[in-house]
Amino acid sequence: MNKVSLRISLSAFIIGLLFCMSCSKKTSTPTKTQEAPNTQQAERRGPQEGQGRQQGPPPFSQMLTKMDQNKDGKLASSEVQGRLKENFAKIDANADGFITEEEFKNAPRPPRGRRN
C-alpha cells in the first residue's frame, strides 16, 4: 500500500509540474525589465545599442559635435583623434586635408570582427 501511495503522489506531482510549465509558456508576458526602451532612451544610446558594443562608427553629426573645433562642418586632421586620425589619409578621398560627411560615409570599413 505504501508503494502505491508513493507512485500516485509522484505521478500527481509530475502532472502538476508539467501543467505549470505549459501554462507559463503560453501566458508569459514581458516584465518591465524585458519591455522595449522608450524612444528617449533609444535616442540617447544611439543606433545599434542593446547588442553589446556599438557596431561601426558613430554618425558623422556626432563626430562633428565632439571634434569640429572651428564648427565649419568638416573635420581637419588637427581636429580628429584615435582611429579616425590613424586612417585620415584613407578617408580623405580628395586629399584636401578635410573629411566631409560624404567622404566619411564612403570611407572604407574594416572587415567585421577585426579592428585596426
SULHUGI-V191267 format. One line per field, one symbol per residue. phi: phi as a letter, one per 40 degrees, with the letter a starting at -180 (. if undefined). A space follows every 10 residues. Layout:
phi->???
//
This chain:
phi->.ccccccccc cccccccccc ccccccbcbc cdcccccccc cccccgcgcg bgcccgcccd ccccdcbccc fcgabccccc agccccbdcc ccccfcgbbc ccccccccbc dcgbbc
//
